[in-house]
Amino acid sequence: MQNIIQLQHVQKKIKDQIIVKNLDFSVKKGEIFGFLGPSGAGKTTTINMMTGLFKVSKGSLNVLGYNASKLGTSQFMHDIGIMTDHSSLYHRLTIYENLKLFSDIYQIPKQRIDEVLENIELNDHRNKRISELSSGMKQRVLLARAIIHKPKLLFLDEPTANLDPITSKLIHSRLKEINEQGTTVFITTHDMDEAAQLCHRVAFIINGEIKLIGHPQSLQYQYATPTIKIVTKDDIHYTLDINSDTGALIHKLITNDNLKYIASDIPSLGDIFVKVTGEELKSNEII
């Protein structure tokens, strides 16, 4: 499958500090790629380089066939969508007016605005000013603006941070739809469940270095221990190695109708992150 993003030995140095070092990874066309790490790990800096906001200090970077010198040009910006902490809206304007203003830049027909408003469930609120909206509603407007021109590649920096579960679920659903329609998605998140549900592959980054890349489920199998967790109906808990003795116990519990729960000991993505990096992402940590 074609690589839509390619970084080779990329380094970013700001003043005397190396923010990211020797980044070497690719994102394939059509996938949702998750970038996971604690605050200050280098994720936002990486997005800034990939979107042309920062220049690469060393190494080579190619996004959608554009080399580093072409990133940030008008044609490149037409091919990508961006939703980050730095994204802003005109608070005195309505939702519709904000989208209309952005659409005029790319000569997008009015019917596309209506289509996106309906899809993101904003149509009933189209005439509300941004200043009247909740944080969740503002995030939905930012997503609508990022996808209204049907970008080939979408960059999302913490799209569901501090949002309620209903809004998060809506955003997840729309991201999956957008991806199924052909848009490649690059997302940063501190929510390991979000990454496991959404991403085809994830990368763990600590102190500007990538520690691990892989498919969430494949990583879970790779780091799983050969044990089984068992709970009996009288609430006796076992964590046992997989062998013939364990098989005999399971058979006995089933025969005696005393088996309440059984599962293989597969680690969560968060467990793997801690094991590989030695750090834990806090649920309220902004990355």
Backbone as CSV, one residue per row, in Angstrom:
resi,resn,N_x,N_y,N_z,CA_x,CA_y,CA_z,C_x,C_y,C_z
1,MET,0.835,-1.192,0.000,0.000,0.000,0.000,0.877,1.253,0.000
2,GLN,0.444,2.260,-0.724,1.219,3.498,-0.887,1.389,4.243,0.435
3,ASN,2.605,4.745,0.672,2.855,5.594,1.833,2.418,7.019,1.508
4,ILE,1.537,7.566,2.327,1.047,8.922,2.099,1.846,9.939,2.907
5,ILE,2.489,9.459,3.986,3.422,10.264,4.783,4.695,9.450,4.958
6,GLN,5.837,10.068,4.763,7.113,9.368,4.920,8.110,10.286,5.617
7,LEU,8.577,9.867,6.792,9.625,10.585,7.511,10.855,9.696,7.573
8,GLN,12.005,10.262,7.238,13.259,9.519,7.288,14.297,10.326,8.058
9,HIS,14.655,9.811,9.235,15.686,10.423,10.088,15.408,11.911,10.339
10,VAL,14.149,12.227,10.606,13.746,13.625,10.794,14.090,14.107,12.205
11,GLN,14.675,15.290,12.246,15.014,15.924,13.523,14.516,17.367,13.505
12,LYS,14.036,17.825,14.663,13.664,19.226,14.805,14.367,19.807,16.020
13,LYS,15.114,20.857,15.772,15.857,21.533,16.830,15.352,22.963,16.950
14,ILE,14.973,23.357,18.161,14.539,24.724,18.428,15.527,25.341,19.405
15,LYS,16.217,26.375,18.948,17.345,26.956,19.685,18.376,25.855,19.919
16,ASP,18.683,25.540,21.159,19.679,24.498,21.427,19.042,23.176,21.835
17,GLN,17.724,23.106,21.781,17.035,21.901,22.248,16.528,21.065,21.080
18,ILE,16.842,19.765,21.106,16.327,18.837,20.099,14.962,18.346,20.573
19,ILE,13.915,18.704,19.847,12.547,18.369,20.245,12.165,16.972,19.772
20,VAL,12.462,16.670,18.514,12.270,15.311,17.997,13.565,14.866,17.336
21,LYS,13.877,13.580,17.494,15.150,13.092,16.981,14.993,11.785,16.214
22,ASN,15.494,11.804,15.014,15.579,10.601,14.186,14.234,9.902,14.000
23,LEU,13.189,10.690,13.710,11.888,10.083,13.433,11.944,9.364,12.096
24,ASP,11.536,8.115,12.115,11.622,7.282,10.916,10.386,6.391,10.868
25,PHE,9.332,6.867,10.193,8.109,6.067,10.088,7.301,6.533,8.887
26,SER,6.299,5.752,8.541,5.434,6.101,7.415,3.979,5.865,7.795
27,VAL,3.093,6.551,7.085,1.653,6.364,7.237,1.113,5.939,5.884
28,LYS,0.366,4.853,5.868,-0.123,4.301,4.615,-1.433,4.966,4.192
29,LYS,-1.637,5.048,2.902,-2.860,5.622,2.360,-4.072,4.835,2.857
30,GLY,-5.058,5.554,3.369,-6.303,4.921,3.780,-6.364,4.451,5.218
31,GLU,-5.300,4.658,5.994,-5.339,4.193,7.380,-5.581,5.342,8.355
32,ILE,-5.973,4.980,9.566,-6.016,5.913,10.691,-4.803,5.599,11.548
33,PHE,-3.909,6.562,11.667,-2.638,6.361,12.366,-2.646,7.178,13.647
34,GLY,-2.416,6.511,14.784,-2.428,7.173,16.077,-1.035,7.467,16.597
35,PHE,-0.836,8.671,17.116,0.448,9.117,17.659,0.252,9.348,19.152
36,LEU,0.857,8.516,19.991,0.582,8.526,21.425,1.821,8.861,22.233
37,GLY,1.667,9.735,23.210,2.783,10.084,24.072,2.397,11.155,25.066
38,PRO,3.182,11.339,26.128,2.864,12.332,27.153,3.136,13.755,26.673
39,SER,2.758,14.712,27.489,3.002,16.116,27.175,4.490,16.365,26.959
40,GLY,4.810,17.076,25.873,6.205,17.387,25.580,6.957,16.301,24.855
41,ALA,6.252,15.260,24.410,6.926,14.143,23.737,7.365,14.486,22.321
42,GLY,6.711,15.483,21.708,7.075,15.869,20.344,5.986,15.657,19.317
43,LYS,4.779,15.337,19.770,3.695,15.042,18.836,3.230,16.270,18.059
44,THR,2.962,17.360,18.780,2.502,18.573,18.103,3.587,19.135,17.194
45,THR,4.834,19.050,17.631,5.951,19.493,16.787,5.986,18.688,15.493
46,THR,5.731,17.382,15.601,5.724,16.525,14.415,4.615,16.935,13.456
47,ILE,3.407,17.173,13.988,2.305,17.639,13.141,2.656,18.981,12.496
48,ASN,3.271,19.867,13.264,3.646,21.178,12.718,4.637,21.053,11.567
49,MET,5.533,20.079,11.641,6.460,19.847,10.525,5.726,19.259,9.327
50,MET,4.813,18.324,9.584,4.107,17.663,8.492,3.139,18.588,7.773
51,THR,2.700,19.646,8.446,1.772,20.589,7.818,2.458,21.859,7.325
52,GLY,3.782,21.922,7.481,4.540,23.044,6.945,4.689,24.228,7.873
53,LEU,4.173,24.120,9.108,4.296,25.232,10.053,5.725,25.358,10.575
54,PHE,6.384,24.210,10.802,7.792,24.177,11.198,8.618,23.581,10.072
55,LYS,9.833,24.061,9.920,10.762,23.464,8.966,11.536,22.335,9.639
56,VAL,11.867,21.322,8.865,12.663,20.198,9.365,14.111,20.646,9.539
57,SER,14.718,20.297,10.677,16.125,20.652,10.904,17.059,19.697,10.177
58,LYS,16.723,18.402,10.214,17.498,17.367,9.524,16.556,16.288,9.022
59,GLY,17.023,15.528,8.024,16.240,14.417,7.508,15.321,14.826,6.371
60,SER,14.523,13.877,5.900,13.611,14.139,4.784,12.172,13.837,5.195
61,LEU,11.261,14.636,4.658,9.839,14.527,4.977,9.039,14.688,3.699
62,ASN,8.111,13.765,3.470,7.260,13.827,2.291,5.820,13.543,2.710
63,VAL,4.914,14.428,2.323,3.497,14.279,2.659,2.677,14.446,1.387
64,LEU,1.932,13.426,1.018,1.091,13.466,-0.180,1.882,13.769,-1.446
65,GLY,3.150,13.370,-1.452,3.992,13.627,-2.610,4.675,14.982,-2.586
66,TYR,4.379,15.805,-1.585,5.027,17.112,-1.428,6.262,16.947,-0.549
67,ASN,7.396,17.433,-1.008,8.579,17.400,-0.147,8.526,18.572,0.832
68,ALA,9.488,18.619,1.735,9.453,19.594,2.829,9.336,21.037,2.342
69,SER,9.942,21.356,1.206,9.918,22.740,0.710,8.544,23.146,0.176
70,LYS,7.682,22.171,-0.134,6.362,22.458,-0.700,5.247,22.409,0.342
71,LEU,5.571,21.952,1.561,4.554,21.881,2.608,4.124,23.292,3.000
72,GLY,2.827,23.487,3.183,2.322,24.810,3.543,1.891,25.647,2.359
73,THR,2.148,25.186,1.132,1.704,25.923,-0.054,0.184,25.820,-0.180
74,SER,-0.408,26.689,-0.981,-1.869,26.723,-1.103,-2.425,25.402,-1.628
75,GLN,-1.755,24.787,-2.602,-2.236,23.517,-3.137,-2.149,22.416,-2.085
76,PHE,-1.064,22.409,-1.323,-0.911,21.426,-0.253,-2.019,21.596,0.787
77,MET,-2.297,22.841,1.185,-3.321,23.093,2.197,-4.707,22.703,1.701
78,HIS,-4.900,22.741,0.390,-6.176,22.304,-0.178,-6.338,20.792,-0.048
79,ASP,-5.238,20.072,-0.010,-5.273,18.608,0.045,-5.369,18.050,1.460
80,ILE,-5.178,18.909,2.475,-5.215,18.423,3.854,-6.285,19.162,4.662
81,GLY,-6.689,18.535,5.770,-7.550,19.182,6.750,-6.826,19.159,8.083
82,ILE,-7.004,20.201,8.895,-6.300,20.299,10.174,-7.280,20.684,11.278
83,MET,-7.183,19.967,12.397,-7.968,20.304,13.587,-7.046,20.147,14.788
84,THR,-6.538,21.273,15.300,-5.589,21.245,16.410,-6.002,22.251,17.478
85,ASP,-5.211,22.301,18.555,-5.459,23.278,19.621,-5.339,24.705,19.103
86,HIS,-4.591,24.881,18.007,-4.371,26.217,17.460,-5.480,26.630,16.496
87,SER,-6.374,25.683,16.162,-7.476,26.016,15.264,-8.409,27.005,15.963
88,SER,-8.873,27.985,15.225,-9.724,29.007,15.839,-10.934,29.293,14.963
89,LEU,-11.958,29.851,15.594,-13.189,30.213,14.907,-13.487,31.690,15.172
90,TYR,-14.321,32.278,14.332,-14.745,33.664,14.530,-15.965,33.663,15.455
91,HIS,-15.760,34.076,16.693,-16.772,33.910,17.736,-18.003,34.790,17.538
92,ARG,-17.876,35.878,16.801,-19.039,36.740,16.580,-19.899,36.258,15.415
93,LEU,-19.361,35.323,14.653,-20.101,34.787,13.512,-20.834,33.510,13.903
94,THR,-21.821,33.146,13.111,-22.561,31.907,13.355,-21.772,30.706,12.832
95,ILE,-22.268,29.521,13.163,-21.646,28.293,12.655,-21.628,28.330,11.129
96,TYR,-22.784,28.649,10.540,-22.875,28.673,9.080,-21.927,29.705,8.485
97,GLU,-21.869,30.883,9.075,-21.011,31.953,8.547,-19.536,31.573,8.617
98,ASN,-19.142,30.878,9.678,-17.758,30.404,9.781,-17.435,29.426,8.661
99,LEU,-18.339,28.485,8.419,-18.099,27.489,7.374,-18.164,28.126,5.985
100,LYS,-19.056,29.090,5.807,-19.176,29.780,4.517,-17.897,30.557,4.211
101,LEU,-17.353,31.211,5.222,-16.122,31.979,5.044,-14.979,31.072,4.599
102,PHE,-14.866,29.909,5.242,-13.811,28.957,4.894,-14.065,28.350,3.517
103,SER,-15.324,28.055,3.229,-15.676,27.423,1.952,-15.392,28.328,0.766
104,ASP,-15.573,29.626,0.953,-15.332,30.571,-0.144,-13.874,30.544,-0.602
105,ILE,-12.967,30.248,0.326,-11.543,30.189,-0.019,-11.293,29.093,-1.046
106,TYR,-12.007,27.972,-0.885,-11.806,26.820,-1.766,-12.917,26.672,-2.806
107,GLN,-13.774,27.698,-2.899,-14.864,27.699,-3.885,-15.724,26.442,-3.757
108,ILE,-16.098,26.160,-2.527,-16.924,24.991,-2.232,-18.392,25.384,-2.365
109,PRO,-19.206,24.594,-3.069,-20.621,24.943,-3.249,-21.401,24.926,-1.935
110,LYS,-22.452,25.732,-1.875,-23.269,25.870,-0.675,-23.833,24.526,-0.220
111,GLN,-24.186,23.674,-1.156,-24.789,22.395,-0.774,-23.834,21.532,0.045
112,ARG,-22.528,21.719,-0.137,-21.551,20.968,0.660,-21.597,21.426,2.120
113,ILE,-21.815,22.722,2.353,-21.942,23.224,3.721,-23.143,22.570,4.395
114,ASP,-24.272,22.540,3.696,-25.478,21.924,4.245,-25.258,20.441,4.539
115,GLU,-24.545,19.788,3.639,-24.267,18.356,3.789,-23.441,18.078,5.045
116,VAL,-22.408,18.881,5.266,-21.540,18.688,6.431,-22.269,19.038,7.722
117,LEU,-23.046,20.107,7.713,-23.822,20.481,8.897,-24.760,19.355,9.315
118,GLU,-25.360,18.726,8.342,-26.263,17.600,8.627,-25.480,16.410,9.160
119,ASN,-24.349,16.128,8.546,-23.540,14.962,8.914,-22.968,15.078,10.319
120,ILE,-22.559,16.275,10.714,-21.960,16.488,12.035,-23.032,16.846,13.067
121,GLU,-24.309,16.792,12.640,-25.458,17.075,13.513,-25.409,18.499,14.073
122,LEU,-25.160,19.437,13.154,-25.118,20.852,13.528,-26.192,21.672,12.816
123,ASN,-26.979,21.036,11.987,-27.917,21.774,11.148,-28.919,22.593,11.962
124,ASP,-29.382,22.036,13.070,-30.358,22.744,13.905,-29.735,23.920,14.655
125,HIS,-28.406,23.984,14.647,-27.704,25.048,15.381,-26.956,25.995,14.440
126,ARG,-27.206,25.911,13.161,-26.408,26.604,12.154,-26.384,28.123,12.347
127,ASN,-27.426,28.677,12.930,-27.495,30.132,13.092,-27.059,30.614,14.473
128,LYS,-26.503,29.716,15.267,-25.968,30.108,16.573,-24.569,30.688,16.404
129,ARG,-24.278,31.714,17.190,-22.929,32.269,17.178,-21.973,31.330,17.917
130,ILE,-20.732,31.335,17.504,-19.727,30.478,18.131,-19.610,30.786,19.622
131,SER,-19.767,32.040,19.995,-19.654,32.442,21.403,-20.723,31.802,22.282
132,GLU,-21.783,31.284,21.674,-22.879,30.676,22.432,-22.710,29.167,22.603
133,LEU,-21.687,28.597,21.988,-21.566,27.139,21.932,-20.770,26.563,23.095
134,SER,-21.079,25.306,23.429,-20.287,24.553,24.399,-18.980,24.122,23.744
135,SER,-18.039,23.638,24.545,-16.756,23.188,23.988,-16.957,22.021,23.027
136,GLY,-17.907,21.139,23.348,-18.182,20.008,22.467,-18.715,20.442,21.117
137,MET,-19.612,21.435,21.127,-20.159,21.961,19.876,-19.071,22.645,19.052
138,LYS,-18.191,23.371,19.719,-17.095,24.037,19.001,-16.192,23.012,18.324
139,GLN,-15.927,21.892,19.011,-15.104,20.842,18.413,-15.766,20.276,17.169
140,ARG,-17.075,20.141,17.209,-17.795,19.641,16.039,-17.716,20.633,14.876
141,VAL,-17.766,21.927,15.181,-17.622,22.945,14.128,-16.219,22.885,13.526
142,LEU,-15.212,22.718,14.390,-13.832,22.620,13.899,-13.653,21.393,13.008
143,LEU,-14.293,20.281,13.389,-14.217,19.082,12.553,-14.916,19.327,11.219
144,ALA,-16.081,19.967,11.273,-16.811,20.278,10.034,-15.953,21.124,9.103
145,ARG,-15.280,22.119,9.663,-14.429,22.984,8.843,-13.244,22.219,8.267
146,ALA,-12.706,21.278,9.044,-11.529,20.527,8.596,-11.843,19.561,7.462
147,ILE,-13.104,19.118,7.366,-13.448,18.104,6.356,-14.307,18.648,5.220
148,ILE,-14.699,19.916,5.292,-15.683,20.434,4.342,-15.181,20.394,2.903
149,HIS,-13.861,20.476,2.705,-13.308,20.460,1.344,-12.847,19.061,0.922
150,LYS,-13.285,18.046,1.669,-12.978,16.639,1.375,-11.473,16.412,1.194
151,PRO,-10.704,16.637,2.253,-9.245,16.505,2.146,-8.805,15.062,1.942
152,LYS,-7.652,14.907,1.333,-7.073,13.575,1.171,-6.486,13.077,2.487
153,LEU,-6.027,14.017,3.311,-5.351,13.691,4.570,-5.851,14.627,5.664
154,LEU,-6.214,14.051,6.813,-6.759,14.830,7.920,-5.860,14.700,9.144
155,PHE,-5.414,15.836,9.682,-4.600,15.875,10.899,-5.474,16.303,12.075
156,LEU,-5.473,15.501,13.142,-6.283,15.788,14.322,-5.410,15.730,15.566
157,ASP,-5.398,16.816,16.327,-4.610,16.870,17.557,-5.579,16.890,18.744
158,GLU,-5.706,15.749,19.428,-6.604,15.624,20.580,-8.040,16.034,20.237
159,PRO,-8.675,15.371,19.282,-10.010,15.809,18.848,-11.109,15.637,19.884
160,THR,-10.925,14.735,20.858,-11.991,14.508,21.846,-11.557,14.834,23.272
161,ALA,-10.469,15.563,23.441,-9.983,15.894,24.787,-11.041,16.675,25.563
162,ASN,-11.348,16.185,26.764,-12.276,16.852,27.689,-13.707,16.950,27.172
163,LEU,-14.071,16.102,26.219,-15.438,16.125,25.706,-16.297,15.084,26.410
164,ASP,-17.604,15.294,26.381,-18.524,14.327,26.972,-18.580,13.077,26.092
165,PRO,-18.983,11.931,26.665,-18.989,10.665,25.916,-19.840,10.693,24.649
166,ILE,-20.961,11.406,24.675,-21.846,11.437,23.503,-21.169,12.152,22.334
167,THR,-20.555,13.298,22.616,-19.853,14.035,21.557,-18.655,13.250,21.049
168,SER,-17.926,12.607,21.970,-16.773,11.790,21.572,-17.209,10.661,20.651
169,LYS,-18.323,10.016,20.997,-18.835,8.915,20.178,-19.223,9.407,18.788
170,LEU,-19.840,10.586,18.721,-20.218,11.160,17.425,-18.982,11.426,16.576
171,ILE,-17.960,12.023,17.181,-16.729,12.323,16.443,-16.062,11.040,15.971
172,HIS,-16.010,10.014,16.835,-15.436,8.726,16.435,-16.169,8.160,15.221
173,SER,-17.495,8.205,15.289,-18.307,7.664,14.197,-18.034,8.396,12.889
174,ARG,-17.949,9.716,12.948,-17.716,10.489,11.729,-16.302,10.274,11.189
175,LEU,-15.338,10.113,12.079,-13.970,9.856,11.623,-13.886,8.521,10.888
176,LYS,-14.594,7.523,11.395,-14.607,6.224,10.716,-15.246,6.348,9.340
177,GLU,-16.337,7.108,9.250,-17.005,7.315,7.961,-16.082,8.028,6.978
178,ILE,-15.438,9.086,7.453,-14.519,9.856,6.610,-13.397,8.964,6.097
179,ASN,-12.873,8.132,6.976,-11.796,7.225,6.602,-12.270,6.192,5.580
180,GLU,-13.473,5.663,5.785,-14.025,4.677,4.849,-14.255,5.281,3.468
181,GLN,-14.438,6.591,3.418,-14.636,7.282,2.142,-13.321,7.624,1.450
182,GLY,-12.191,7.279,2.105,-10.894,7.419,1.445,-9.914,8.392,2.059
183,THR,-10.324,9.116,3.105,-9.416,10.079,3.729,-8.500,9.382,4.730
184,THR,-7.213,9.622,4.610,-6.237,9.121,5.578,-6.260,10.047,6.795
185,VAL,-6.146,9.468,7.999,-6.256,10.259,9.232,-5.019,10.062,10.100
186,PHE,-4.440,11.175,10.538,-3.324,11.162,11.494,-3.827,11.837,12.759
187,ILE,-3.848,11.086,13.872,-4.474,11.579,15.093,-3.563,11.422,16.302
188,THR,-3.503,12.457,17.142,-2.848,12.315,18.441,-3.936,12.178,19.495
189,THR,-3.701,11.334,20.486,-4.665,11.149,21.562,-3.977,10.577,22.788
190,HIS,-4.480,10.949,23.969,-3.988,10.343,25.203,-4.923,9.229,25.647
191,ASP,-6.044,9.066,24.933,-7.056,8.077,25.290,-6.734,6.751,24.608
192,MET,-6.234,5.798,25.397,-5.818,4.514,24.830,-6.996,3.722,24.261
193,ASP,-8.170,3.830,24.880,-9.350,3.150,24.345,-9.727,3.740,22.991
194,GLU,-9.619,5.051,22.878,-9.894,5.719,21.609,-8.942,5.218,20.523
195,ALA,-7.664,5.125,20.864,-6.662,4.654,19.903,-6.938,3.219,19.483
196,ALA,-7.292,2.371,20.457,-7.549,0.959,20.157,-8.766,0.795,19.253
197,GLN,-9.782,1.639,19.447,-11.009,1.542,18.664,-10.851,2.108,17.259
198,LEU,-10.116,3.212,17.141,-10.066,3.944,15.877,-8.921,3.551,14.954
199,CYS,-7.745,3.299,15.544,-6.515,3.289,14.748,-6.169,1.933,14.142
200,HIS,-5.728,1.975,12.890,-5.192,0.780,12.253,-3.787,0.490,12.775
201,ARG,-3.023,1.564,13.019,-1.693,1.428,13.630,-1.473,2.585,14.595
202,VAL,-0.594,2.347,15.568,-0.245,3.397,16.528,1.268,3.458,16.682
203,ALA,1.747,4.632,17.099,3.164,4.813,17.427,3.255,5.414,18.818
204,PHE,4.159,4.880,19.642,4.433,5.441,20.964,5.660,6.341,20.860
205,ILE,5.531,7.594,21.295,6.654,8.523,21.241,6.933,9.086,22.632
206,ILE,8.206,9.048,23.025,8.662,9.569,24.314,9.931,10.380,24.078
207,ASN,9.979,11.590,24.635,11.170,12.444,24.526,11.665,12.585,23.088
208,GLY,10.718,12.719,22.162,11.080,12.949,20.772,11.506,11.725,19.994
209,GLU,11.385,10.534,20.597,11.788,9.295,19.933,10.633,8.303,19.902
210,ILE,10.462,7.634,18.776,9.437,6.604,18.669,9.966,5.301,19.261
211,LYS,9.184,4.726,20.168,9.592,3.506,20.858,8.967,2.247,20.275
212,LEU,7.796,2.387,19.657,7.100,1.203,19.155,6.047,1.623,18.145
213,ILE,5.886,0.824,17.091,4.833,1.038,16.098,4.174,-0.305,15.811
214,GLY,2.850,-0.307,15.702,2.182,-1.547,15.350,0.670,-1.413,15.373
215,HIS,-0.007,-2.471,14.945,-1.461,-2.546,15.008,-1.860,-2.796,16.458
216,PRO,-2.831,-2.068,17.007,-3.194,-2.235,18.415,-3.432,-3.684,18.827
217,GLN,-4.218,-4.416,18.057,-4.518,-5.800,18.428,-3.283,-6.688,18.326
218,SER,-2.464,-6.468,17.306,-1.232,-7.254,17.167,-0.294,-7.003,18.340
219,LEU,-0.216,-5.747,18.789,0.625,-5.421,19.943,0.095,-6.086,21.205
220,GLN,-1.224,-6.140,21.342,-1.819,-6.787,22.508,-1.479,-8.275,22.538
221,TYR,-1.532,-8.924,21.396,-1.169,-10.343,21.333,0.327,-10.532,21.575
222,GLN,1.124,-9.607,21.026,2.579,-9.704,21.171,3.007,-9.611,22.633
223,TYR,2.337,-8.753,23.397,2.724,-8.532,24.794,1.862,-9.307,25.793
224,ALA,0.991,-10.157,25.283,0.158,-10.968,26.178,1.004,-12.023,26.885
225,THR,0.634,-12.329,28.103,1.303,-13.404,28.847,0.514,-14.690,28.657
226,PRO,1.187,-15.852,28.668,0.487,-17.129,28.461,-0.259,-17.577,29.715
227,THR,-1.204,-16.743,30.143,-1.984,-17.052,31.338,-3.471,-16.856,31.075
228,ILE,-4.273,-17.421,31.959,-5.726,-17.301,31.884,-6.247,-16.819,33.230
229,LYS,-7.206,-15.890,33.168,-7.869,-15.432,34.388,-9.197,-16.158,34.537
230,ILE,-9.425,-16.694,35.728,-10.639,-17.458,36.004,-11.286,-16.925,37.276
231,VAL,-12.605,-16.781,37.247,-13.365,-16.426,38.447,-14.481,-17.447,38.605
232,THR,-14.559,-18.044,39.794,-15.612,-19.027,40.064,-16.865,-18.321,40.573
233,LYS,-17.973,-19.043,40.630,-19.229,-18.453,41.088,-19.197,-18.099,42.569
234,ASP,-18.279,-18.727,43.321,-18.120,-18.328,44.721,-16.986,-17.310,44.873
235,ASP,-16.672,-16.616,43.755,-15.736,-15.478,43.728,-14.307,-15.817,44.135
236,ILE,-13.841,-16.981,43.751,-12.424,-17.319,43.875,-11.750,-16.950,42.553
237,HIS,-10.674,-16.165,42.643,-9.983,-15.670,41.453,-8.685,-16.447,41.230
238,TYR,-8.467,-16.858,39.976,-7.234,-17.550,39.602,-6.582,-16.811,38.435
239,THR,-5.260,-16.750,38.439,-4.483,-16.374,37.261,-3.483,-17.499,37.052
240,LEU,-3.709,-18.288,36.015,-2.982,-19.548,35.867,-2.268,-19.634,34.527
241,ASP,-1.133,-20.340,34.526,-0.441,-20.632,33.279,-1.287,-21.582,32.444
242,ILE,-1.128,-21.460,31.123,-1.872,-22.342,30.224,-1.137,-23.676,30.123
243,ASN,-1.716,-24.712,30.721,-1.148,-26.065,30.671,-2.259,-27.078,30.920
244,SER,-1.893,-28.355,30.968,-2.896,-29.411,31.120,-3.613,-29.333,32.464
245,ASP,-2.904,-28.921,33.523,-3.542,-28.804,34.841,-4.627,-27.727,34.824
246,THR,-4.339,-26.615,34.140,-5.339,-25.549,34.028,-6.543,-26.033,33.240
247,GLY,-6.279,-26.801,32.178,-7.364,-27.367,31.389,-8.247,-28.279,32.217
248,ALA,-7.627,-29.054,33.078,-8.383,-29.967,33.944,-9.252,-29.187,34.926
249,LEU,-8.697,-28.074,35.473,-9.465,-27.255,36.409,-10.670,-26.627,35.714
250,ILE,-10.454,-26.108,34.506,-11.559,-25.499,33.758,-12.653,-26.527,33.495
251,HIS,-12.243,-27.726,33.101,-13.208,-28.800,32.841,-14.014,-29.119,34.102
252,LYS,-13.322,-29.155,35.238,-13.986,-29.463,36.511,-14.985,-28.367,36.882
253,LEU,-14.576,-27.101,36.696,-15.465,-25.989,37.033,-16.712,-25.976,36.149
254,ILE,-16.524,-26.284,34.871,-17.667,-26.335,33.952,-18.593,-27.483,34.327
255,THR,-18.001,-28.635,34.623,-18.791,-29.816,34.993,-19.619,-29.550,36.246
256,ASN,-19.017,-28.833,37.201,-19.700,-28.543,38.470,-20.520,-27.250,38.415
257,ASP,-20.640,-26.676,37.213,-21.386,-25.430,37.024,-20.916,-24.348,37.992
258,ASN,-19.584,-24.187,38.080,-19.017,-23.226,39.023,-18.094,-22.215,38.332
259,LEU,-18.246,-22.071,37.009,-17.405,-21.131,36.267,-18.186,-19.849,35.992
260,LYS,-17.673,-18.736,36.520,-18.334,-17.436,36.349,-17.715,-16.631,35.211
261,TYR,-16.382,-16.692,35.091,-15.682,-15.843,34.116,-14.365,-16.486,33.748
262,ILE,-14.033,-16.416,32.448,-12.734,-16.900,31.992,-12.267,-16.025,30.835
263,ALA,-10.999,-15.644,30.855,-10.462,-14.806,29.777,-8.958,-14.944,29.727
264,SER,-8.408,-14.836,28.537,-6.954,-14.811,28.404,-6.439,-13.478,28.929
265,ASP,-5.226,-13.456,29.413,-4.656,-12.263,30.046,-4.003,-11.377,28.982
266,ILE,-4.850,-10.660,28.225,-4.363,-9.789,27.154,-4.263,-8.362,27.684
267,PRO,-3.109,-7.718,27.578,-2.939,-6.371,28.130,-3.672,-5.317,27.307
268,SER,-4.045,-4.241,27.962,-4.619,-3.099,27.246,-3.493,-2.332,26.556
269,LEU,-3.874,-1.439,25.659,-2.874,-0.609,24.984,-2.135,0.255,26.008
270,GLY,-2.862,0.680,27.053,-2.231,1.461,28.114,-1.183,0.663,28.867
271,ASP,-1.477,-0.619,29.133,-0.504,-1.491,29.801,0.772,-1.614,28.970
272,ILE,0.591,-1.762,27.663,1.742,-1.913,26.766,2.554,-0.624,26.730
273,PHE,1.856,0.515,26.704,2.544,1.808,26.691,3.453,1.942,27.910
274,VAL,2.928,1.592,29.085,3.716,1.680,30.320,4.905,0.734,30.264
275,LYS,4.680,-0.482,29.773,5.746,-1.485,29.708,6.872,-1.047,28.774
276,VAL,6.507,-0.470,27.635,7.493,-0.099,26.619,8.209,1.207,26.959
277,THR,7.459,2.177,27.479,8.026,3.514,27.688,8.403,3.807,29.135
278,GLY,7.817,3.052,30.058,8.065,3.333,31.471,7.282,4.521,31.979
279,GLU,6.365,5.043,31.141,5.552,6.186,31.541,4.082,5.847,31.381
280,GLU,3.251,6.561,32.143,1.813,6.334,32.093,1.117,7.609,31.667
281,LEU,0.203,7.476,30.686,-0.571,8.639,30.261,-1.735,8.836,31.212
282,LYS,-1.826,10.020,31.798,-2.934,10.330,32.698,-4.164,10.663,31.869
283,SER,-5.338,10.332,32.408,-6.583,10.547,31.663,-6.849,12.014,31.372
284,ASN,-6.283,12.910,32.185,-6.509,14.336,31.969,-5.311,15.030,31.348
285,GLU,-4.378,14.237,30.831,-3.156,14.834,30.289,-3.368,15.284,28.859
286,ILE,-2.985,16.483,28.583,-3.075,17.019,27.227,-1.752,16.786,26.529
287,ILE,-1.781,16.192,25.326,-0.544,15.863,24.632,-0.509,16.522,23.265
